[in-house]
């Protein structure tokens, strides 16, 4: 029975490897020829377009040790004389080609609006700034019932759920909506200022009930009233 195609391919690969090992000088001289370089570049371009090759490259690049190694190599290479200038010149020549700028803008727009890419960028930022992994974030959010830790609403705002943390020690306190995050930041994380704000709203509401009762019917029903938080034991005066 004859050999299969895969067996023949492996045999040719093994034969070429043995020949290269036995004749290193000839192989190095051949690799420097312009036609050999062009042929190798063409083969690599076709090879890298294969789906299985792209998937292997993506998995390899996502490993932390490989990311660290690539960053270290880049920082070392970019410091070499003339490397940065050569890269900038190559980029300027590339960007001047017709249609390159429009193509890059279209790709950037699609990339930024992709929900999967948005989630990946948000997870990377939470890990970088707060040391909060994806699992810890999901566990904290599920522990809150999937709602804001302050107003108990699921209306997160345009930017989605936001991580609330102590600005002095960096401790993560919970997941809040955009409005509550601005409220806490505007109050400088001071409970006394928030209590003064609550007292102010109570006095204003009493004035509305007394003089402008029609205004009360126009208030948003989504807003959480302090009385409901008091019943749950979440507000302490």
N, C-alpha and C positions, 0 to 999 in steps of 0.2 A: 504494500500500500504506500502511495506517495506521500510526501510531506504536505502539510497544510500551508496556507498562505502565511499565517502567523509564524510558523516554524521556519519557513524560508526567509521571512523578514528578519527574524532574530538571528539566523545564521549569517545573513549579509551584514547585519550590524556588528556581530562578533568578529567577522572577518575584517571589516574596516577598522575596528578598534585595535586588533592585533597588528595590522599594517601600520597604523599611526604610531603605535608604541615602538615598533621596530625601526621606523624611519622618521624620527621627530624633526630632524633638520629639513627634510624635504616638505613635510607637512607645514611647518612654520613658514617656509618660503612660499608655498602655494597659497596659504591663507592670506598673505599680504598682497596678492595680485588683485587689481581692480575688478576683474570679472568674477573672481572668487568671492570678493566682498559683496558685490551686487547680487550674486546668486544666493549667498547666505542671508542677506537682508530680505530678499524676496521670500525665501522659505520661512524665515522667522515671522514675517508679516502675516503670511497665510496660516502659519501654525498658531499664532496667538489669537486668531479669530475663531478658533474652534470653541464650542460651548464648554466642553469638558476642561479645556485648558484655562478658560476664563474662570470657571468655578474653582479649580485648584489654586489659581493665583489669588482669588478673592479670599479663600479660606486661609491661605498662607499669610496674606497681608493682615488678616484680622487677629493673628496671634500676638499677644503683648510683647513677647521676646523679639519677634520679627519687626514689630513697629519700633521698638527701642533701637534695634540694630540699624534699621533704615534711617532713623533720625540721626543717629550718631555718625553714620557714613556721610549723610548729607551735610551735617555741620562741619565735618572734617574736610570734605571736598570743596565746599563753598568758600573756605578760607584760603585756598590755594591761589597763587597770583594769576590773575587773568581769567579765572573761572567765572566769577560773577559778571564781569564785563562781556565775556563771550556769550553767556546765557542771555543777558539783556539785549545784546545785539541780535541774537537769533530770534528772540521773541518779537522785537520790533519789526524785523523783516517778515516774520510770519503774520503779524497782525495787519500789515499793510496790503496783504493779498486781498483781491476782491471777494466779498461775501464772508470772510472769516469773522469779522466783527458781528455781523447779523446772525451768523450761525452760533457763535458763542453766547450771544444774548438770548437767543431762542432756547438753547440748551440750559442756560442758567435759570430761565423762567420756569421751564418744565421741572428742573431739578428742585427748585425752591418750593414749588407748589405740590410736589409729590408727598402724600400723607406719610408714606413709609419713611422718606428721607427726613421729614419734619420730626417724626417720632425718634429717629436715630440721632438727629442733632440735639433734640431736647434731652435725651438720655445721656449723651456724651457731655453736655453742659452740666447736668445735675451731678454727674460723677466727678467732673473736673472742679467745679466750684464748691460743692457741698459734700463730696465723698459719698453720695447716695447712689447705690447701685440700682439697677432696674428692678431687681427682686425686692429690695428694701422699699423702694418707692411704691410699687404695687401693693405690698403688704400694708404700708402706712395708709394708702388711699382706701383699701378695702376695710381697714380697721375703723375708718371714719364713716363707713357706709357709702362711699362713693360720692360724698358731698363735701362742701367747704367746711373746714373745722370751726369757722366762726359763725357764719350766717346760716349754715345747714342748707344751702341752696346748691343745685347742680348747674346753675348758670355761671360758667367759669369766666366768661368774657372772651374777647378775640384771641388772646394769647394762650388760653387754656389754663389748666391748673398750674399754680405757682407755688414754689417752695418757700415757706416762711422760716427764717432762721434768725438767731441772735447775732447782731452785727459785731458784738465785742468778742465773743468766744467761738462763734461759728456754729453753735448747736442748732440742729434742725428741729423746729417745734411742731410743724404740721404742714398740711397742704391746704392752701386757701385760694379763693377766687381772686381775680384781678382787682375788684373793688375793695375787698377786705385787705388785700396786701397794700394798696395805696393808703387805706385808712390807718393801718398800723404804722406804716412808714411816715405818714403825715403827723401822727401823734408821737413820733420818735420812740415807739415801743414803751411809752410811759403810761401805766394804768391810771395815774391821777388825771392826766389830760383826757383820757377816755371817759372817766367818771364825770368830769366837768362837761364833756360833750353830751353825755346821757342826761345830766341835770338840765342842760340847756334845751335839749329836745323835749323834755317833759314840760318845761315851762312854756315852750312854744306851742306844744300840742294843747295845753290847757287854754292858751289864748285863742287858738283856732276853734276849739270846741265852744268857746264862749261867744266869739264875735263872727267867725266865718265858718259855719257848719257845713256849707256846700263844698268847701275845699277838701274836707275829709273824705268825701265820696270819690274824689279824683285821685287819691293817693294809690300808689301801686300796691296790689295785694301780695306781690312777691317779697316785699320787705319784711324782715323778721322784726317783730315788736319786742321791746325789752321785757314786757310782761310775760311773754311766752318763755323767754330764757329764764326769768325768775322762777317760773313754775318748775322748770327742769333742774333748777339748782345750779345754773351755769353763770348767773350774774351775782356777784357779791359786791355790795355797796361799801 
